[in-house]
Structures are given as structure tokens and as C-alpha cells.
């Protein structure tokens, strides 16, 4: 499973870890992903999404039905 949010599209970023001696080594910044089950009442079934915490807030704000409709319009399947 790829590490990206299905709602926001957040993916890992790359950057430098900088030590006290100013040595720079490459590192990755991973998004805060959670696997979460949501119930779709219109379809009477559960779906599992890999969402970031920001994605959870978007689902709380817009509603699950609207977010799923937007994802399906973008070509995503569950």
C-alpha cells in the first residue's frame, strides 16, 4: 500500500536531517496516515480509507457522501 492520503493526496516529502554539527543526511517526512473504516448509509456498507488526520477533518466538515462522490468523480475505487 502506498503511503498517501486518499482524500487530500498527501505523500511523503524528502528533506535533510541536520545535526548539531550541521551534517546533512537525507530523510523522509511521512504523512500522519490512519486506516479508518467509514459506514456509507446510502450503500449500506463499510469502506476502508487510508486518510491523513487532515483528511479526517475534511470528511467531518463536508460529509462522507460528498467526499466519496468527489473521489469517484476523480476515478478512485473502493
mmCIF file of the N, C-alpha and C atoms, coordinates in Angstrom:
data_MODEL
# 
_entry.id   MODEL 
# 
loop_
_atom_site.group_PDB 
_atom_site.id 
_atom_site.type_symbol 
_atom_site.label_atom_id 
_atom_site.label_alt_id 
_atom_site.label_comp_id 
_atom_site.label_asym_id 
_atom_site.label_entity_id 
_atom_site.label_seq_id 
_atom_site.pdbx_PDB_ins_code 
_atom_site.Cartn_x 
_atom_site.Cartn_y 
_atom_site.Cartn_z 
_atom_site.occupancy 
_atom_site.B_iso_or_equiv 
_atom_site.pdbx_formal_charge 
_atom_site.auth_seq_id 
_atom_site.auth_comp_id 
_atom_site.auth_asym_id 
_atom_site.auth_atom_id 
_atom_site.pdbx_PDB_model_num 
ATOM 1   N N  . UNK A 1 1  ? 0.834   -1.168 0.000   1.00 0.00 ? 1  UNK A N  1 
ATOM 2   C CA . UNK A 1 1  ? 0.000   0.000  0.000   1.00 0.00 ? 1  UNK A CA 1 
ATOM 3   C C  . UNK A 1 1  ? 0.886   1.241  0.000   1.00 0.00 ? 1  UNK A C  1 
ATOM 4   N N  . UNK A 1 2  ? 0.630   2.149  -0.900  1.00 0.00 ? 2  UNK A N  1 
ATOM 5   C CA . UNK A 1 2  ? 1.405   3.376  -0.974  1.00 0.00 ? 2  UNK A CA 1 
ATOM 6   C C  . UNK A 1 2  ? 1.041   4.286  0.196   1.00 0.00 ? 2  UNK A C  1 
ATOM 7   N N  . UNK A 1 3  ? 2.007   5.070  0.630   1.00 0.00 ? 3  UNK A N  1 
ATOM 8   C CA . UNK A 1 3  ? 1.773   5.970  1.753   1.00 0.00 ? 3  UNK A CA 1 
ATOM 9   C C  . UNK A 1 3  ? 1.268   7.315  1.250   1.00 0.00 ? 3  UNK A C  1 
ATOM 10  N N  . UNK A 1 4  ? -0.012  7.378  0.929   1.00 0.00 ? 4  UNK A N  1 
ATOM 11  C CA . UNK A 1 4  ? -0.614  8.640  0.532   1.00 0.00 ? 4  UNK A CA 1 
ATOM 12  C C  . UNK A 1 4  ? -2.037  8.681  1.049   1.00 0.00 ? 4  UNK A C  1 
ATOM 13  N N  . UNK A 1 5  ? -2.528  9.880  1.267   1.00 0.00 ? 5  UNK A N  1 
ATOM 14  C CA . UNK A 1 5  ? -3.891  10.075 1.755   1.00 0.00 ? 5  UNK A CA 1 
ATOM 15  C C  . UNK A 1 5  ? -4.849  10.016 0.576   1.00 0.00 ? 5  UNK A C  1 
ATOM 16  N N  . UNK A 1 6  ? -5.897  9.214  0.683   1.00 0.00 ? 6  UNK A N  1 
ATOM 17  C CA . UNK A 1 6  ? -6.855  9.071  -0.402  1.00 0.00 ? 6  UNK A CA 1 
ATOM 18  C C  . UNK A 1 6  ? -7.737  10.315 -0.546  1.00 0.00 ? 6  UNK A C  1 
ATOM 19  N N  . UNK A 1 7  ? -7.851  11.117 0.483   1.00 0.00 ? 7  UNK A N  1 
ATOM 20  C CA . UNK A 1 7  ? -8.713  12.296 0.427   1.00 0.00 ? 7  UNK A CA 1 
ATOM 21  C C  . UNK A 1 7  ? -7.929  13.528 -0.023  1.00 0.00 ? 7  UNK A C  1 
ATOM 22  N N  . UNK A 1 8  ? -6.794  13.792 0.625   1.00 0.00 ? 8  UNK A N  1 
ATOM 23  C CA . UNK A 1 8  ? -6.047  15.018 0.327   1.00 0.00 ? 8  UNK A CA 1 
ATOM 24  C C  . UNK A 1 8  ? -4.928  14.806 -0.686  1.00 0.00 ? 8  UNK A C  1 
ATOM 25  N N  . UNK A 1 9  ? -4.476  13.563 -0.863  1.00 0.00 ? 9  UNK A N  1 
ATOM 26  C CA . UNK A 1 9  ? -3.381  13.306 -1.793  1.00 0.00 ? 9  UNK A CA 1 
ATOM 27  C C  . UNK A 1 9  ? -2.009  13.552 -1.199  1.00 0.00 ? 9  UNK A C  1 
ATOM 28  N N  . UNK A 1 10 ? -1.927  13.753 0.112   1.00 0.00 ? 10 UNK A N  1 
ATOM 29  C CA . UNK A 1 10 ? -0.629  13.988 0.750   1.00 0.00 ? 10 UNK A CA 1 
ATOM 30  C C  . UNK A 1 10 ? 0.262   12.765 0.594   1.00 0.00 ? 10 UNK A C  1 
ATOM 31  N N  . UNK A 1 11 ? 1.536   13.011 0.244   1.00 0.00 ? 11 UNK A N  1 
ATOM 32  C CA . UNK A 1 11 ? 2.516   11.948 0.059   1.00 0.00 ? 11 UNK A CA 1 
ATOM 33  C C  . UNK A 1 11 ? 3.762   12.273 0.874   1.00 0.00 ? 11 UNK A C  1 
ATOM 34  N N  . UNK A 1 12 ? 4.682   11.313 1.010   1.00 0.00 ? 12 UNK A N  1 
ATOM 35  C CA . UNK A 1 12 ? 5.919   11.616 1.730   1.00 0.00 ? 12 UNK A CA 1 
ATOM 36  C C  . UNK A 1 12 ? 6.733   12.692 1.013   1.00 0.00 ? 12 UNK A C  1 
ATOM 37  N N  . UNK A 1 13 ? 7.388   13.525 1.815   1.00 0.00 ? 13 UNK A N  1 
ATOM 38  C CA . UNK A 1 13 ? 8.288   14.553 1.286   1.00 0.00 ? 13 UNK A CA 1 
ATOM 39  C C  . UNK A 1 13 ? 9.707   14.166 1.660   1.00 0.00 ? 13 UNK A C  1 
ATOM 40  N N  . UNK A 1 14 ? 10.678  14.699 0.943   1.00 0.00 ? 14 UNK A N  1 
ATOM 41  C CA . UNK A 1 14 ? 12.079  14.451 1.258   1.00 0.00 ? 14 UNK A CA 1 
ATOM 42  C C  . UNK A 1 14 ? 12.709  15.739 1.749   1.00 0.00 ? 14 UNK A C  1 
ATOM 43  N N  . UNK A 1 15 ? 13.685  15.585 2.612   1.00 0.00 ? 15 UNK A N  1 
ATOM 44  C CA . UNK A 1 15 ? 14.386  16.747 3.134   1.00 0.00 ? 15 UNK A CA 1 
ATOM 45  C C  . UNK A 1 15 ? 15.678  16.315 3.783   1.00 0.00 ? 15 UNK A C  1 
ATOM 46  N N  . UNK A 1 16 ? 16.251  17.187 4.544   1.00 0.00 ? 16 UNK A N  1 
ATOM 47  C CA . UNK A 1 16 ? 17.512  16.904 5.222   1.00 0.00 ? 16 UNK A CA 1 
ATOM 48  C C  . UNK A 1 16 ? 17.302  16.824 6.721   1.00 0.00 ? 16 UNK A C  1 
ATOM 49  N N  . UNK A 1 17 ? 17.999  15.856 7.336   1.00 0.00 ? 17 UNK A N  1 
ATOM 50  C CA . UNK A 1 17 ? 18.125  15.835 8.787   1.00 0.00 ? 17 UNK A CA 1 
ATOM 51  C C  . UNK A 1 17 ? 19.419  16.576 9.084   1.00 0.00 ? 17 UNK A C  1 
ATOM 52  N N  . UNK A 1 18 ? 19.342  17.641 9.854   1.00 0.00 ? 18 UNK A N  1 
ATOM 53  C CA . UNK A 1 18 ? 20.508  18.478 10.124  1.00 0.00 ? 18 UNK A CA 1 
ATOM 54  C C  . UNK A 1 18 ? 20.925  18.274 11.574  1.00 0.00 ? 18 UNK A C  1 
ATOM 55  N N  . UNK A 1 19 ? 22.144  17.791 11.776  1.00 0.00 ? 19 UNK A N  1 
ATOM 56  C CA . UNK A 1 19 ? 22.644  17.537 13.120  1.00 0.00 ? 19 UNK A CA 1 
ATOM 57  C C  . UNK A 1 19 ? 23.152  18.827 13.753  1.00 0.00 ? 19 UNK A C  1 
ATOM 58  N N  . UNK A 1 20 ? 23.545  18.728 15.003  1.00 0.00 ? 20 UNK A N  1 
ATOM 59  C CA . UNK A 1 20 ? 24.083  19.893 15.713  1.00 0.00 ? 20 UNK A CA 1 
ATOM 60  C C  . UNK A 1 20 ? 25.378  20.372 15.064  1.00 0.00 ? 20 UNK A C  1 
ATOM 61  N N  . UNK A 1 21 ? 26.124  19.439 14.471  1.00 0.00 ? 21 UNK A N  1 
ATOM 62  C CA . UNK A 1 21 ? 27.367  19.791 13.779  1.00 0.00 ? 21 UNK A CA 1 
ATOM 63  C C  . UNK A 1 21 ? 27.110  20.218 12.330  1.00 0.00 ? 21 UNK A C  1 
ATOM 64  N N  . UNK A 1 22 ? 25.841  20.400 11.984  1.00 0.00 ? 22 UNK A N  1 
ATOM 65  C CA . UNK A 1 22 ? 25.415  20.840 10.654  1.00 0.00 ? 22 UNK A CA 1 
ATOM 66  C C  . UNK A 1 22 ? 25.686  19.803 9.561   1.00 0.00 ? 22 UNK A C  1 
ATOM 67  N N  . UNK A 1 23 ? 25.794  18.515 9.952   1.00 0.00 ? 23 UNK A N  1 
ATOM 68  C CA . UNK A 1 23 ? 25.886  17.437 8.962   1.00 0.00 ? 23 UNK A CA 1 
ATOM 69  C C  . UNK A 1 23 ? 24.487  17.217 8.400   1.00 0.00 ? 23 UNK A C  1 
ATOM 70  N N  . UNK A 1 24 ? 24.408  17.033 7.085   1.00 0.00 ? 24 UNK A N  1 
ATOM 71  C CA . UNK A 1 24 ? 23.107  16.867 6.450   1.00 0.00 ? 24 UNK A CA 1 
ATOM 72  C C  . UNK A 1 24 ? 22.988  15.478 5.839   1.00 0.00 ? 24 UNK A C  1 
ATOM 73  N N  . UNK A 1 25 ? 21.944  14.766 6.228   1.00 0.00 ? 25 UNK A N  1 
ATOM 74  C CA . UNK A 1 25 ? 21.643  13.468 5.632   1.00 0.00 ? 25 UNK A CA 1 
ATOM 75  C C  . UNK A 1 25 ? 20.192  13.496 5.190   1.00 0.00 ? 25 UNK A C  1 
ATOM 76  N N  . UNK A 1 26 ? 19.883  12.744 4.138   1.00 0.00 ? 26 UNK A N  1 
ATOM 77  C CA . UNK A 1 26 ? 18.530  12.757 3.587   1.00 0.00 ? 26 UNK A CA 1 
ATOM 78  C C  . UNK A 1 26 ? 17.577  12.004 4.520   1.00 0.00 ? 26 UNK A C  1 
ATOM 79  N N  . UNK A 1 27 ? 16.370  12.488 4.595   1.00 0.00 ? 27 UNK A N  1 
ATOM 80  C CA . UNK A 1 27 ? 15.325  11.838 5.380   1.00 0.00 ? 27 UNK A CA 1 
ATOM 81  C C  . UNK A 1 27 ? 13.995  12.038 4.685   1.00 0.00 ? 27 UNK A C  1 
ATOM 82  N N  . UNK A 1 28 ? 12.974  11.330 5.171   1.00 0.00 ? 28 UNK A N  1 
ATOM 83  C CA . UNK A 1 28 ? 11.630  11.449 4.610   1.00 0.00 ? 28 UNK A CA 1 
ATOM 84  C C  . UNK A 1 28 ? 10.675  11.928 5.682   1.00 0.00 ? 28 UNK A C  1 
ATOM 85  N N  . UNK A 1 29 ? 9.785   12.824 5.288   1.00 0.00 ? 29 UNK A N  1 
ATOM 86  C CA . UNK A 1 29 ? 8.711   13.284 6.158   1.00 0.00 ? 29 UNK A CA 1 
ATOM 87  C C  . UNK A 1 29 ? 7.449   12.542 5.719   1.00 0.00 ? 29 UNK A C  1 
ATOM 88  N N  . UNK A 1 30 ? 6.953   11.648 6.571   1.00 0.00 ? 30 UNK A N  1 
ATOM 89  C CA . UNK A 1 30 ? 5.786   10.835 6.230   1.00 0.00 ? 30 UNK A CA 1 
ATOM 90  C C  . UNK A 1 30 ? 4.510   11.510 6.719   1.00 0.00 ? 30 UNK A C  1 
ATOM 91  N N  . UNK A 1 31 ? 3.423   11.432 5.938   1.00 0.00 ? 31 UNK A N  1 
ATOM 92  C CA . UNK A 1 31 ? 2.151   11.999 6.414   1.00 0.00 ? 31 UNK A CA 1 
ATOM 93  C C  . UNK A 1 31 ? 1.574   11.146 7.541   1.00 0.00 ? 31 UNK A C  1 
ATOM 94  N N  . UNK A 1 32 ? 0.766   11.757 8.366   1.00 0.00 ? 32 UNK A N  1 
ATOM 95  C CA . UNK A 1 32 ? 0.149   11.071 9.505   1.00 0.00 ? 32 UNK A CA 1 
ATOM 96  C C  . UNK A 1 32 ? -1.071  10.302 9.003   1.00 0.00 ? 32 UNK A C  1 
ATOM 97  N N  . UNK A 1 33 ? -0.846  9.083  8.521   1.00 0.00 ? 33 UNK A N  1 
ATOM 98  C CA . UNK A 1 33 ? -1.914  8.289  7.917   1.00 0.00 ? 33 UNK A CA 1 
ATOM 99  C C  . UNK A 1 33 ? -2.556  7.347  8.923   1.00 0.00 ? 33 UNK A C  1 
ATOM 100 N N  . UNK A 1 34 ? -3.859  7.218  8.809   1.00 0.00 ? 34 UNK A N  1 
ATOM 101 C CA . UNK A 1 34 ? -4.637  6.297  9.631   1.00 0.00 ? 34 UNK A CA 1 
ATOM 102 C C  . UNK A 1 34 ? -5.526  5.481  8.705   1.00 0.00 ? 34 UNK A C  1 
ATOM 103 N N  . UNK A 1 35 ? -5.635  4.174  8.977   1.00 0.00 ? 35 UNK A N  1 
ATOM 104 C CA . UNK A 1 35 ? -6.601  3.347  8.243   1.00 0.00 ? 35 UNK A CA 1 
ATOM 105 C C  . UNK A 1 35 ? -7.907  3.410  9.026   1.00 0.00 ? 35 UNK A C  1 
ATOM 106 N N  . UNK A 1 36 ? -8.941  3.908  8.383   1.00 0.00 ? 36 UNK A N  1 
ATOM 107 C CA . UNK A 1 36 ? -10.194 4.149  9.090   1.00 0.00 ? 36 UNK A CA 1 
ATOM 108 C C  . UNK A 1 36 ? -11.358 3.585  8.300   1.00 0.00 ? 36 UNK A C  1 
ATOM 109 N N  . UNK A 1 37 ? -12.285 2.958  9.028   1.00 0.00 ? 37 UNK A N  1 
ATOM 110 C CA . UNK A 1 37 ? -13.493 2.425  8.409   1.00 0.00 ? 37 UNK A CA 1 
ATOM 111 C C  . UNK A 1 37 ? -14.621 3.432  8.585   1.00 0.00 ? 37 UNK A C  1 
ATOM 112 N N  . UNK A 1 38 ? -15.322 3.690  7.481   1.00 0.00 ? 38 UNK A N  1 
ATOM 113 C CA . UNK A 1 38 ? -16.482 4.582  7.499   1.00 0.00 ? 38 UNK A CA 1 
ATOM 114 C C  . UNK A 1 38 ? -17.681 3.815  6.962   1.00 0.00 ? 38 UNK A C  1 
ATOM 115 N N  . UNK A 1 39 ? -18.841 4.107  7.516   1.00 0.00 ? 39 UNK A N  1 
ATOM 116 C CA . UNK A 1 39 ? -20.062 3.459  7.048   1.00 0.00 ? 39 UNK A CA 1 
ATOM 117 C C  . UNK A 1 39 ? -20.769 4.381  6.076   1.00 0.00 ? 39 UNK A C  1 
ATOM 118 N N  . UNK A 1 40 ? -21.071 3.847  4.878   1.00 0.00 ? 40 UNK A N  1 
ATOM 119 C CA . UNK A 1 40 ? -21.823 4.591  3.865   1.00 0.00 ? 40 UNK A CA 1 
ATOM 120 C C  . UNK A 1 40 ? -23.297 4.198  3.971   1.00 0.00 ? 40 UNK A C  1 
ATOM 121 N N  . UNK A 1 41 ? -24.152 5.049  4.531   1.00 0.00 ? 41 UNK A N  1 
ATOM 122 C CA . UNK A 1 41 ? -25.550 4.653  4.714   1.00 0.00 ? 41 UNK A CA 1 
ATOM 123 C C  . UNK A 1 41 ? -26.307 4.492  3.405   1.00 0.00 ? 41 UNK A C  1 
ATOM 124 N N  . UNK A 1 42 ? -25.965 5.278  2.354   1.00 0.00 ? 42 UNK A N  1 
ATOM 125 C CA . UNK A 1 42 ? -26.706 5.146  1.086   1.00 0.00 ? 42 UNK A CA 1 
ATOM 126 C C  . UNK A 1 42 ? -26.464 3.783  0.441   1.00 0.00 ? 42 UNK A C  1 
ATOM 127 N N  . UNK A 1 43 ? -25.263 3.224  0.628   1.00 0.00 ? 43 UNK A N  1 
ATOM 128 C CA . UNK A 1 43 ? -24.944 1.922  0.033   1.00 0.00 ? 43 UNK A CA 1 
ATOM 129 C C  . UNK A 1 43 ? -25.030 0.793  1.046   1.00 0.00 ? 43 UNK A C  1 
ATOM 130 N N  . UNK A 1 44 ? -25.272 1.135  2.320   1.00 0.00 ? 44 UNK A N  1 
ATOM 131 C CA . UNK A 1 44 ? -25.394 0.163  3.397   1.00 0.00 ? 44 UNK A CA 1 
ATOM 132 C C  . UNK A 1 44 ? -24.167 -0.742 3.482   1.00 0.00 ? 44 UNK A C  1 
ATOM 133 N N  . UNK A 1 45 ? -22.971 -0.140 3.450   1.00 0.00 ? 45 UNK A N  1 
ATOM 134 C CA . UNK A 1 45 ? -21.735 -0.911 3.559   1.00 0.00 ? 45 UNK A CA 1 
ATOM 135 C C  . UNK A 1 45 ? -20.636 -0.061 4.174   1.00 0.00 ? 45 UNK A C  1 
ATOM 136 N N  . UNK A 1 46 ? -19.580 -0.736 4.610   1.00 0.00 ? 46 UNK A N  1 
ATOM 137 C CA . UNK A 1 46 ? -18.406 -0.094 5.188   1.00 0.00 ? 46 UNK A CA 1 
ATOM 138 C C  . UNK A 1 46 ? -17.349 0.066  4.103   1.00 0.00 ? 46 UNK A C  1 
ATOM 139 N N  . UNK A 1 47 ? -16.604 1.176  4.149   1.00 0.00 ? 47 UNK A N  1 
ATOM 140 C CA . UNK A 1 47 ? -15.444 1.336  3.287   1.00 0.00 ? 47 UNK A CA 1 
ATOM 141 C C  . UNK A 1 47 ? -14.250 1.661  4.176   1.00 0.00 ? 47 UNK A C  1 
ATOM 142 N N  . UNK A 1 48 ? -13.077 1.215  3.756   1.00 0.00 ? 48 UNK A N  1 
ATOM 143 C CA . UNK A 1 48 ? -11.856 1.485  4.493   1.00 0.00 ? 48 UNK A CA 1 
ATOM 144 C C  . UNK A 1 48 ? -11.025 2.466  3.692   1.00 0.00 ? 48 UNK A C  1 
ATOM 145 N N  . UNK A 1 49 ? -10.666 3.567  4.316   1.00 0.00 ? 49 UNK A N  1 
ATOM 146 C CA . UNK A 1 49 ? -9.862  4.591  3.665   1.00 0.00 ? 49 UNK A CA 1 
ATOM 147 C C  . UNK A 1 49 ? -8.551  4.760  4.411   1.00 0.00 ? 49 UNK A C  1 
ATOM 148 N N  . UNK A 1 50 ? -7.507  5.049  3.665   1.00 0.00 ? 50 UNK A N  1 
ATOM 149 C CA . UNK A 1 50 ? -6.233  5.432  4.245   1.00 0.00 ? 50 UNK A CA 1 
ATOM 150 C C  . UNK A 1 50 ? -6.182  6.948  4.176   1.00 0.00 ? 50 UNK A C  1 
ATOM 151 N N  . UNK A 1 51 ? -6.446  7.602  5.313   1.00 0.00 ? 51 UNK A N  1 
ATOM 152 C CA . UNK A 1 51 ? -6.578  9.050  5.320   1.00 0.00 ? 51 UNK A CA 1 
ATOM 153 C C  . UNK A 1 51 ? -5.624  9.675  6.326   1.00 0.00 ? 51 UNK A C  1 
ATOM 154 N N  . UNK A 1 52 ? -5.202  10.892 6.017   1.00 0.00 ? 52 UNK A N  1 
ATOM 155 C CA . UNK A 1 52 ? -4.415  11.664 6.974   1.00 0.00 ? 52 UNK A CA 1 
ATOM 156 C C  . UNK A 1 52 ? -5.380  12.287 7.972   1.00 0.00 ? 52 UNK A C  1 
ATOM 157 N N  . UNK A 1 53 ? -4.833  12.827 9.037   1.00 0.00 ? 53 UNK A N  1 
ATOM 158 C CA . UNK A 1 53 ? -5.699  13.459 10.028  1.00 0.00 ? 53 UNK A CA 1 
ATOM 159 C C  . UNK A 1 53 ? -6.376  14.688 9.431   1.00 0.00 ? 53 UNK A C  1 
ATOM 160 N N  . UNK A 1 54 ? -5.726  15.372 8.494   1.00 0.00 ? 54 UNK A N  1 
ATOM 161 C CA . UNK A 1 54 ? -6.363  16.491 7.795   1.00 0.00 ? 54 UNK A CA 1 
ATOM 162 C C  . UNK A 1 54 ? -7.533  15.965 6.954   1.00 0.00 ? 54 UNK A C  1 
ATOM 163 N N  . UNK A 1 55 ? -7.350  14.783 6.338   1.00 0.00 ? 55 UNK A N  1 
ATOM 164 C CA . UNK A 1 55 ? -8.427  14.178 5.558   1.00 0.00 ? 55 UNK A CA 1 
ATOM 165 C C  . UNK A 1 55 ? -9.631  13.835 6.419   1.00 0.00 ? 55 UNK A C  1 
ATOM 166 N N  . UNK A 1 56 ? -9.384  13.394 7.657   1.00 0.00 ? 56 UNK A N  1 
ATOM 167 C CA . UNK A 1 56 ? -10.492 13.106 8.574   1.00 0.00 ? 56 UNK A CA 1 
ATOM 168 C C  . UNK A 1 56 ? -11.278 14.375 8.878   1.00 0.00 ? 56 UNK A C  1 
ATOM 169 N N  . UNK A 1 57 ? -10.578 15.481 9.034   1.00 0.00 ? 57 UNK A N  1 
ATOM 170 C CA . UNK A 1 57 ? -11.253 16.752 9.307   1.00 0.00 ? 57 UNK A CA 1 
ATOM 171 C C  . UNK A 1 57 ? -12.082 17.193 8.107   1.00 0.00 ? 57 UNK A C  1 
ATOM 172 N N  . UNK A 1 58 ? -11.575 16.938 6.899   1.00 0.00 ? 58 UNK A N  1 
ATOM 173 C CA . UNK A 1 58 ? -12.330 17.280 5.691   1.00 0.00 ? 58 UNK A CA 1 
ATOM 174 C C  . UNK A 1 58 ? -13.608 16.450 5.618   1.00 0.00 ? 58 UNK A C  1 
ATOM 175 N N  . UNK A 1 59 ? -13.502 15.149 5.966   1.00 0.00 ? 59 UNK A N  1 
ATOM 176 C CA . UNK A 1 59 ? -14.680 14.275 5.963   1.00 0.00 ? 59 UNK A CA 1 
ATOM 177 C C  . UNK A 1 59 ? -15.688 14.755 7.004   1.00 0.00 ? 59 UNK A C  1 
ATOM 178 N N  . UNK A 1 60 ? -15.205 15.184 8.182   1.00 0.00 ? 60 UNK A N  1 
ATOM 179 C CA . UNK A 1 60 ? -16.117 15.712 9.203   1.00 0.00 ? 60 UNK A CA 1 
ATOM 180 C C  . UNK A 1 60 ? -16.813 16.981 8.723   1.00 0.00 ? 60 UNK A C  1 
ATOM 181 N N  . UNK A 1 61 ? -16.089 17.816 7.975   1.00 0.00 ? 61 UNK A N  1 
ATOM 182 C CA . UNK A 1 61 ? -16.641 19.097 7.545   1.00 0.00 ? 61 UNK A CA 1 
ATOM 183 C C  . UNK A 1 61 ? -17.617 18.948 6.387   1.00 0.00 ? 61 UNK A C  1 
ATOM 184 N N  . UNK A 1 62 ? -17.201 18.240 5.328   1.00 0.00 ? 62 UNK A N  1 
ATOM 185 C CA . UNK A 1 62 ? -18.030 18.128 4.125   1.00 0.00 ? 62 UNK A CA 1 
ATOM 186 C C  . UNK A 1 62 ? -19.065 17.025 4.214   1.00 0.00 ? 62 UNK A C  1 
ATOM 187 N N  . UNK A 1 63 ? -18.751 15.968 4.938   1.00 0.00 ? 63 UNK A N  1 
ATOM 188 C CA . UNK A 1 63 ? -19.611 14.800 4.995   1.00 0.00 ? 63 UNK A CA 1 
ATOM 189 C C  . UNK A 1 63 ? -19.040 13.683 4.124   1.00 0.00 ? 63 UNK A C  1 
ATOM 190 N N  . UNK A 1 64 ? -19.238 12.461 4.560   1.00 0.00 ? 64 UNK A N  1 
ATOM 191 C CA . UNK A 1 64 ? -18.649 11.312 3.870   1.00 0.00 ? 64 UNK A CA 1 
ATOM 192 C C  . UNK A 1 64 ? -19.215 11.137 2.467   1.00 0.00 ? 64 UNK A C  1 
ATOM 193 N N  . UNK A 1 65 ? -20.500 11.324 2.292   1.00 0.00 ? 65 UNK A N  1 
ATOM 194 C CA . UNK A 1 65 ? -21.123 11.097 0.980   1.00 0.00 ? 65 UNK A CA 1 
ATOM 195 C C  . UNK A 1 65 ? -20.541 12.039 -0.071  1.00 0.00 ? 65 UNK A C  1 
ATOM 196 N N  . UNK A 1 66 ? -20.343 13.294 0.290   1.00 0.00 ? 66 UNK A N  1 
ATOM 197 C CA . UNK A 1 66 ? -19.801 14.264 -0.662  1.00 0.00 ? 66 UNK A CA 1 
ATOM 198 C C  . UNK A 1 66 ? -18.340 13.968 -0.996  1.00 0.00 ? 66 UNK A C  1 
ATOM 199 N N  . UNK A 1 67 ? -17.558 13.575 -0.001  1.00 0.00 ? 67 UNK A N  1 
ATOM 200 C CA . UNK A 1 67 ? -16.145 13.248 -0.230  1.00 0.00 ? 67 UNK A CA 1 
ATOM 201 C C  . UNK A 1 67 ? -16.026 12.017 -1.126  1.00 0.00 ? 67 UNK A C  1 
ATOM 202 N N  . UNK A 1 68 ? -16.841 11.001 -0.873  1.00 0.00 ? 68 UNK A N  1 
ATOM 203 C CA . UNK A 1 68 ? -16.800 9.787  -1.694  1.00 0.00 ? 68 UNK A CA 1 
ATOM 204 C C  . UNK A 1 68 ? -17.238 10.102 -3.123  1.00 0.00 ? 68 UNK A C  1 
ATOM 205 N N  . UNK A 1 69 ? -18.225 10.963 -3.290  1.00 0.00 ? 69 UNK A N  1 
ATOM 206 C CA . UNK A 1 69 ? -18.659 11.349 -4.636  1.00 0.00 ? 69 UNK A CA 1 
ATOM 207 C C  . UNK A 1 69 ? -17.538 12.066 -5.376  1.00 0.00 ? 69 UNK A C  1 
ATOM 208 N N  . UNK A 1 70 ? -16.806 12.942 -4.685  1.00 0.00 ? 70 UNK A N  1 
ATOM 209 C CA . UNK A 1 70 ? -15.673 13.638 -5.304  1.00 0.00 ? 70 UNK A CA 1 
ATOM 210 C C  . UNK A 1 70 ? -14.564 12.668 -5.686  1.00 0.00 ? 70 UNK A C  1 
ATOM 211 N N  . UNK A 1 71 ? -14.301 11.687 -4.818  1.00 0.00 ? 71 UNK A N  1 
ATOM 212 C CA . UNK A 1 71 ? -13.251 10.707 -5.110  1.00 0.00 ? 71 UNK A CA 1 
ATOM 213 C C  . UNK A 1 71 ? -13.632 9.827  -6.310  1.00 0.00 ? 71 UNK A C  1 
ATOM 214 N N  . UNK A 1 72 ? -14.897 9.445  -6.378  1.00 0.00 ? 72 UNK A N  1 
ATOM 215 C CA . UNK A 1 72 ? -15.335 8.629  -7.509  1.00 0.00 ? 72 UNK A CA 1 
ATOM 216 C C  . UNK A 1 72 ? -15.292 9.425  -8.813  1.00 0.00 ? 72 UNK A C  1 
ATOM 217 N N  . UNK A 1 73 ? -15.592 10.723 -8.746  1.00 0.00 ? 73 UNK A N  1 
ATOM 218 C CA . UNK A 1 73 ? -15.506 11.573 -9.936  1.00 0.00 ? 73 UNK A CA 1 
ATOM 219 C C  . UNK A 1 73 ? -14.066 11.690 -10.426 1.00 0.00 ? 73 UNK A C  1 
ATOM 220 N N  . UNK A 1 74 ? -13.121 11.589 -9.487  1.00 0.00 ? 74 UNK A N  1 
ATOM 221 C CA . UNK A 1 74 ? -11.703 11.645 -9.837  1.00 0.00 ? 74 UNK A CA 1 
ATOM 222 C C  . UNK A 1 74 ? -11.182 10.290 -10.311 1.00 0.00 ? 74 UNK A C  1 
ATOM 223 N N  . UNK A 1 75 ? -12.011 9.249  -10.235 1.00 0.00 ? 75 UNK A N  1 
ATOM 224 C CA . UNK A 1 75 ? -11.625 7.941  -10.767 1.00 0.00 ? 75 UNK A CA 1 
ATOM 225 C C  . UNK A 1 75 ? -11.120 6.956  -9.735  1.00 0.00 ? 75 UNK A C  1 
ATOM 226 N N  . UNK A 1 76 ? -11.311 7.231  -8.456  1.00 0.00 ? 76 UNK A N  1 
ATOM 227 C CA . UNK A 1 76 ? -10.851 6.315  -7.412  1.00 0.00 ? 76 UNK A CA 1 
ATOM 228 C C  . UNK A 1 76 ? -11.932 5.293  -7.096  1.00 0.00 ? 76 UNK A C  1 
ATOM 229 N N  . UNK A 1 77 ? -11.522 4.054  -6.795  1.00 0.00 ? 77 UNK A N  1 
ATOM 230 C CA . UNK A 1 77 ? -12.470 2.998  -6.428  1.00 0.00 ? 77 UNK A CA 1 
ATOM 231 C C  . UNK A 1 77 ? -12.172 2.527  -5.017  1.00 0.00 ? 77 UNK A C  1 
ATOM 232 N N  . UNK A 1 78 ? -13.159 1.895  -4.379  1.00 0.00 ? 78 UNK A N  1 
ATOM 233 C CA . UNK A 1 78 ? -13.008 1.382  -3.022  1.00 0.00 ? 78 UNK A CA 1 
ATOM 234 C C  . UNK A 1 78 ? -13.340 -0.080 -2.970  1.00 0.00 ? 78 UNK A C  1 
# 
